[in-house]
Amino acid sequence: MSINKYQLHVFVLPEDDANRQIANGFTLNLNLNSRAIQVLPEARGWENVVEIFTNDYATTMRQYPKRMIVLLIDFDEDEDRLSYVKDKIPMDLIDRVFVIGALSEPEILRRDIRKSFEDIGESLAKDCSDNTNKLWGHDLLKHNRTELDRMIVSIKPFLFDLQ
């Protein structure tokens, strides 16, 4: 099944294969509306995520106002990376673009919690579905709180089929 670009939906643009696997694991949650999310091919670097977003997806987001996008990057312990990436997002799209990722790299998170990338994604989705903060509260993920709060308001209502 594919997304309907005229209905609310979200694209996930992962930096690398590890982030792609996490995103794919996220989509396995049984409460998730799989018709409302699409994981895009990996960009091969956080700078490429920004470039691909600005060159390819910013235009289509203007054509499809119900489209949102998650830029899934490694922060490589760079305190300024979030503000750098946010500065590259056009102001008319800023409310529909979210930037999240591991504070260092997903490989360090995987080693720390001893789960596969796909299992990490499933655990993050379970946190979202269950309104918990078990994995999102991890030291390598808690910096995402502001973006996560925005996503809970904007994306969660259509992404999770909760009764």
C-alpha positions, 0 to 999 in steps of 0.5 A, a space after each residue: 500500500 502506498 500513501 495518499 498524498 491528498 490525506 495527512 501523511 508523513 515521509 521519513 528521510 533517514 540519514 543512513 541505513 541504521 536510521 532507515 532500519 529504525 524507521 522501518 521498525 517504527 512502521 511495524 507497530 500494529 496501531 500504526 496507520 501504514 497508509 500514512 507513513 513512507 520511509 524514503 531511501 537513505 540519504 547517505 549523510 546528514 548534510 545530504 538529508 538537508 540537501 535532498 529535503 531542500 532540493 526535492 521535498 520542499 517543493 512537493 510539500 508546497 504542492 501537498 499541504 497535508 504532507 509532513 516530513 521527519 528528517 532522521 539524522 545522527 547528531 554526532 554530539 553536535 549541539 548546533 546541528 539542530 539549529 543548523 538544520 532548522 535554519 535550512 528549512 523554509 519558514 512556510 514549511 517549518 511547522 511540517 518538518 521535524 528533525 530527530 535522531 540519536 544524540 551520537 549515532 544509532 550504533 551507540 544506542 544499539 550497543 547501549 540497549 542491546 537491541 537491533 535497529 528494527 527493535 529500537 524503532 518498534 520500541 519507539 513506536 510503542 512509546 508513542 502508541 502507549 503514551 510512554 517515554 521508556 526509550 524516548 527518555 534514554 540519554 541518547 534520545 531525550 534531546 528530541 523532546 521538543 520535536 517529539 512534543 510537536 510531532 505528538 500534536 501534528 502527526 500522532 493523531 493521524 498516524 496511530 489508529 488508537 481507539 
